[in-house]
Amino acid sequence: MNRIKKGFLGLTLALGFLVTTACGTNTTSEAEESEPIKIGVVGEVNEVWEFVKEKLASEDIEIELVKFSDYATPNVALAEGELELNSFQTKIFMEAFNEDHGENLVAIADTVIAPLGIYSSKIQEVSEIKENDVIAIPNDVSNEGRALLLLQTAGLIEVDPSKGQVPVVEDITSNPLNLTFETLDSSQTARALEDVTASVINSGMAVDAGFIPTEDAVFLEPVTDSSDPYYNAIVSREEDKDNEVFKKIIEAYQAEDTKEVIEETSKGSSIPVW
């Protein structure tokens, strides 16, 4: 009889251990599922995403904003799985990255358009730019082309129309002032202002440098029906584009109260496009 009792006790303990182990495994899995969604952003000023982050916290969706100081690293980090999403770039920039790196990142939602601007610490009007002046522009394919088209719109140069939205300096067909173009990383164009006559600066970098684009730009990029490639987007890996949590993040971003925060914090320099 004692042997039977001991055998039963041993079986009970073993089953208890298995149940405990199984519960522990489920707990770990749930913990992994509840890890924060890492979203890559560029620059220190991210009031809009901070606002969205607070909204989503009430739905038990935790966001971690991972801040970068350049435009190259956030896409690499997303492609390599260090981020779940990023939100900093135009669609045309993303497409150029995919082509150059053999990746397949996808835009899953539009956010804003942030007009590119010409800035200067030496002049107040584009008409003050004179012969042989130096202009700094971003050096990545999409932003270089966008900057050259902006300078064309400002009446300073003409570029080969066959190059579409991605001309490079070599595609300038008319340069009546014999301007010199200094191509720099996008994160350096604001810092170059003291060394050049004018600089074409992305909106986010301009804000980080203390500018209000709608007030401080010498010339600001116009927004037209052809501006869609310059819309900023929330970007994911292709295999994650239908993620249900991501859809909730998009819904929280593309809301009227978020639109109000965008307009207030950017002073009209970022325009919602959803």
Secondary structure, 3 states (H helix, E strand, C coil): CHHHHHHHHHHHHHHHHHHHHHHHHHHHHHHHHCCCEEEEEECCCCHHHHHHHHHHHCCCCCEEEEEECCCCHHHHHHHCCCCCEEEEEEHHHHHHHHHHHCCCEEEEEECEECCCEEECCCCCCHHHCCCCCEEEEECCHHHHHHHHHHHHHCCCCEECHHHCCCCCHHHEEECCCCCEEEEECHHHCCHHHHHCCEEEECHHHHHHCCCCHHHHCCEECCCCHHHHHHCEEEEEEHHHCCCHHHHHHHHHHCCHHHHHHHHHHCCCCCEECC
